[in-house]
Every structure is written in C-alpha cells, then in structure tokens.
Amino acid sequence: MQNPKRQSGMTMWSLLFVLGTLAFFLFLTFKLLPPYLGDMKIKGALDSLGRQPDAGSMSVPEIQEAIRKRLEIDSADNFDLANSLTITAKGRNKVIRINYESVTPMLFNISALLTFDHSIEVRGGE
C-alpha cells in the first residue's frame, strides 16, 4: 500500500497538460466554426433552389440571381459567388455547383485552408 500523500490525484503537470489540450481544441473550434456555419448557409441556399419546382427551367442568370438573393438574406458573404458558381447542362438537367476555398488565419503566419464543394442536379431544362 502506498503512502496517502502519493495517491493524491493529478499532478500539476498532468493538470496543465489536460487544460492545455482542452484550450487547444477550444481555440480550433472557435476559429473553424464560423467558416463551417457559413458553408451550411451556402448549402442550404443551394438545397432550397433545388427544391424549387421551376429551377430546371430557369436561365443561368436567373439561377445566379436566385442564389445570390438567398445568400444575401442569410448574410453569407464570405466568398466570391461569380468565381465559385458553375452551371452545366447534363442532358435535360442542369448541374449547379458551388466550389470555393476559405482561408482562416489561425496564429501568427499559420492559416487553415478549408475547401467546400456542393452540387445539385435539377430536372427540367430548356
């Protein structure tokens, strides 16, 4: 049986390690959560356009404007829609794709590069 003083629990170094690890993951969460929340808004705008019954018969400028309006309402302005949005014909259907990158500064000269790619296929077409 060991001395009760030696069985007192975590040492100071163990406690500092646990707190440091917890602080590191909280830091990552606070830095990376906003881009992911913005991406959820973008994905939601794309999905709501896909549920619109006349989306397949819309012209390319109409689709761009519909997505832009939805993103403006959601305040999702963390990327360039003109360079990120592509609309291609696939038979009678249209494939609407949003592909973009988000650079999040982390600490000093360290940044996190997040890439997002969403696409939907809408039926119909002209």
N, C-alpha and C positions, 0 to 999 in steps of 0.2 A: 504494500500500500504506500502511495506517495504522500508526501507532505501536503497538507491542505493549501499552503501558500502556492505550491506549484500547480495546483488544479484550479486556479482562479479564473480561467476563461481565456479569451483572446488577448494576445499581447498588443502592445501599442502598434507594432509594425503590421500585424495582421489586420488590425482595425483600419490603419491608414491605407493598406492595400485595398481592402473592401470598399472604403469610402472613395478612393481614387478611381477604382474601376466603375463604381456607380456614377461618379461625376463625369467620367469619360463618356459613358453611354447616354447620360442625360444631355451632355453637350452635343453629341451626334444627333440625338433626337431633335433638339431644338434647332439645329442648323439644317437638317434634312427634311423635316416635316413640312415646312412651307412649300417647297417645290412639289412634293407629292400631293399636297392638298390642292395646289393649282392644277396639277395634272388630272386630278379627279374631276375638277370643274370642266376641263377640256374634254375629257372622256364623256362626261355627262352631256355636254353640248353636242358632241358627235352622235351619241346614242339617241338623243331626243330628235335630232334631224333624221336619223334612220327610222324612227317610229312615225315620222310624218308621212301621211299617205301619198302626197304628191311629190315626194323628194326625188323620185326617179324621173319625173318629167320636168324638173327644174333645170334651167340652164346653168352653166358654170358660174357666171357672175351672181345669179340668184342664190346658188348654194354658198358661195363665198360670203355674200351679204348676210344670209341666214345664220351662218356660223359666227360671223363677226358680231352680229347683234346679240346672240346668246352669250358669247364670251364677254361682251361689254356689260351686259346685265349682271353677270357673275363676277365682274371685276377681275377677270383672268387676262392680265396684260403682260405676262412675264415672257412672252416670246413673239416672234415676228410671223404673223399668220400668212403673209404673202409668200414667204420663203418656205414655210412648213407645210402648207396645204397643197396636195396634188389630187386631181380628179381625173380618173382614166375610165374609158369605156371598156366594158368586158361583155361583148355581145350586146344584148339589150339592156344590161345592167350597168350601173356606174359604181366604181370603187372610189370611195372618198378616204384619203389617208392623211393623217397629221403625224409628221415625224419631226422631232426637234430635240435639241440638247439644252440643258440648263447647267450653267457653271455656278457653283455655290462656294464662295470663299470660306475656308474653314479657319485657318490660323496662320498668320504671317503670310508666307508665299505658298501655302498649301490650299488647294481647291479640290472640290469634288465635282466630277463631270457625270451628270445624270442624263441618260438618253431615254426618250419616250417615243413610242411608235404605236399608233392606234389606227385601225382601218375598219370601215364598214362597207357592205355592199348593199346598194338599194336597187330594188326592182323597178322595172319600167324603162324609161329612156325615150329618147326622141326618134 
